[in-house]
Amino acid sequence: MAITLKSPSEIAIMKKANEIVVKALNAVEKNIKPGISTYELDSICEATIRENGGDPTFKGYKGFPSALCISLNEEVVHGIPSKKRRIKDGDIVSIDTGCRFEGLCGDSARTIPVGKVSEKVQKLLEVTEQCLYAAIDNCRAGKRLGDVSNAIQTLAEEHGYGIVIDFVGHGIGRSPHEEPQVSNMGEKSSGILLQPGLVIAIEPMVNLGTGNVKVLNDKWTVVTKDRKLSAHFEHSVAVTDGDPIVLSENIFK
């Protein structure tokens, strides 16, 4: 599939789609507490998206049953909400959702600590988010996609973390997943040339242990093979003639 550059008017609509995503993630985060089920959090996510005029793009996508991917602790991505799964104090909870608004998509994710977590775990979360912003800083016309990927790799490896490469970021637009793939590892000055109008979802997945992962029997949930903790942050980002635009920036803080 060819890479499709977006017009300024399309990017403006994608900004609105991502604002709905941010509202949904904020609503979920506000309700994350010990005892709540992941199913309840998914219901909050879907209701928020629909109340704001969006359609949840994850629900039904390739058979995924929910509006929200919710992944706990050693789960990396694509966790399925369940009435039986309840949040506990000390968990880290990765929440990831997307929506379609006026034909265009938004996508974002973040990892939330529940109650008190250790300094080691807090650092994992902080560094993973820093990896995301280091990558975003390289989303500039004239740079190459490898510069984006290398920024994630360099910072994560500096801290001794494992980097997930089996699952990647992606282009986004009229489909929730478009070309190009955005790896979390790469060489500087390699890959496609970044051009104004390119919109990508960058999503570092960083582990306390190795980067090795596997998919559980539900065919969706990805976990670390060594069962050590994993963090996940994601933004949808537009390349422009100037600074990158973080379409899913949380303007509602």
Rosetta blueprint (number, residue, H / E / L):
1 M L
2 A L
3 I L
4 T L
5 L L
6 K L
7 S L
8 P H
9 S H
10 E H
11 I H
12 A H
13 I H
14 M H
15 K H
16 K H
17 A H
18 N H
19 E H
20 I H
21 V H
22 V H
23 K H
24 A H
25 L H
26 N H
27 A H
28 V H
29 E H
30 K H
31 N H
32 I L
33 K L
34 P L
35 G L
36 I L
37 S E
38 T H
39 Y H
40 E H
41 L H
42 D H
43 S H
44 I H
45 C H
46 E H
47 A H
48 T H
49 I H
50 R H
51 E H
52 N L
53 G L
54 G L
55 D E
56 P E
57 T L
58 F L
59 K L
60 G L
61 Y H
62 K H
63 G H
64 F L
65 P L
66 S L
67 A L
68 L E
69 C E
70 I E
71 S E
72 L E
73 N L
74 E L
75 E E
76 V E
77 V E
78 H L
79 G L
80 I L
81 P L
82 S L
83 K L
84 K L
85 R L
86 R E
87 I L
88 K L
89 D L
90 G L
91 D L
92 I E
93 V E
94 S E
95 I E
96 D E
97 T E
98 G E
99 C E
100 R E
101 F E
102 E L
103 G L
104 L E
105 C E
106 G E
107 D E
108 S E
109 A E
110 R E
111 T E
112 I E
113 P E
114 V L
115 G L
116 K L
117 V L
118 S L
119 E H
120 K H
121 V H
122 Q H
123 K H
124 L H
125 L H
126 E H
127 V H
128 T H
129 E H
130 Q H
131 C H
132 L H
133 Y H
134 A H
135 A H
136 I H
137 D L
138 N L
139 C L
140 R L
141 A L
142 G L
143 K L
144 R E
145 L H
146 G H
147 D H
148 V H
149 S H
150 N H
151 A H
152 I H
153 Q H
154 T H
155 L H
156 A H
157 E H
158 E H
159 H L
160 G L
161 Y L
162 G E
163 I E
164 V L
165 I L
166 D L
167 F L
168 V L
169 G E
170 H E
171 G E
172 I L
173 G L
174 R L
175 S L
176 P L
177 H L
178 E E
179 E E
180 P E
181 Q E
182 V E
183 S L
184 N L
185 M L
186 G L
187 E L
188 K L
189 S L
190 S L
191 G L
192 I L
193 L E
194 L L
195 Q L
196 P L
197 G L
198 L L
199 V E
200 I E
201 A E
202 I E
203 E L
204 P L
205 M E
206 V E
207 N E
208 L L
209 G L
210 T L
211 G L
212 N L
213 V E
214 K E
215 V E
216 L L
217 N L
218 D L
219 K L
220 W L
221 T L
222 V E
223 V E
224 T E
225 K L
226 D L
227 R L
228 K L
229 L L
230 S E
231 A E
232 H E
233 F L
234 E E
235 H E
236 S E
237 V E
238 A E
239 V L
240 T L
241 D L
242 G L
243 D L
244 P L
245 I E
246 V E
247 L L
248 S L
249 E L
250 N L
251 I L
252 F L
253 K L
